[in-house]
Amino acid sequence: MQYETQEFQHNGVAYEVRSATDGTTIWVRAFEGGRPANGYTYSVALETQIVALSDKYPRDLAASLIETAEDDVKSGKWEQYVAAVKAAS
């Protein structure tokens, strides 16, 4: 089930961050042209999300993951990781 989709542009390329839930976990991933934009998938247990939202100082962990997914695309974090792995080989 789709949870939320957030579109953004970076270096003239259109991306979207999709989040969905299977009833136990919220999954977040960045996409470019309908394909994964990088190798990262982010998740938070639905129970943890609910507890965080109802805490004395509420936090929306799923929204934070959506922001992280977008930031990781913009910063090239996956490409940096791949380059480091190749350099270490």
ChimeraX attribute file (.defattr): number of C-alpha atoms within 10 A of each C-alpha:
attribute: neighborCount
match mode: 1-to-1
recipient: residues
	/A:1	9
	/A:2	11
	/A:3	13
	/A:4	14
	/A:5	14
	/A:6	13
	/A:7	13
	/A:8	12
	/A:9	12
	/A:10	11
	/A:11	6
	/A:12	7
	/A:13	9
	/A:14	12
	/A:15	21
	/A:16	22
	/A:17	23
	/A:18	18
	/A:19	23
	/A:20	17
	/A:21	17
	/A:22	11
	/A:23	10
	/A:24	11
	/A:25	15
	/A:26	23
	/A:27	21
	/A:28	26
	/A:29	24
	/A:30	27
	/A:31	19
	/A:32	16
	/A:33	10
	/A:34	9
	/A:35	11
	/A:36	15
	/A:37	17
	/A:38	17
	/A:39	11
	/A:40	14
	/A:41	13
	/A:42	15
	/A:43	17
	/A:44	16
	/A:45	15
	/A:46	18
	/A:47	13
	/A:48	16
	/A:49	19
	/A:50	14
	/A:51	13
	/A:52	16
	/A:53	14
	/A:54	12
	/A:55	10
	/A:56	8
	/A:57	7
	/A:58	12
	/A:59	15
	/A:60	14
	/A:61	19
	/A:62	24
	/A:63	14
	/A:64	11
	/A:65	21
	/A:66	24
	/A:67	14
	/A:68	17
	/A:69	24
	/A:70	22
	/A:71	12
	/A:72	16
	/A:73	20
	/A:74	13
	/A:75	11
	/A:76	11
	/A:77	15
	/A:78	15
	/A:79	14
	/A:80	11
	/A:81	12
	/A:82	12
	/A:83	11
	/A:84	11
	/A:85	10
	/A:86	9
	/A:87	8
	/A:88	7
	/A:89	5
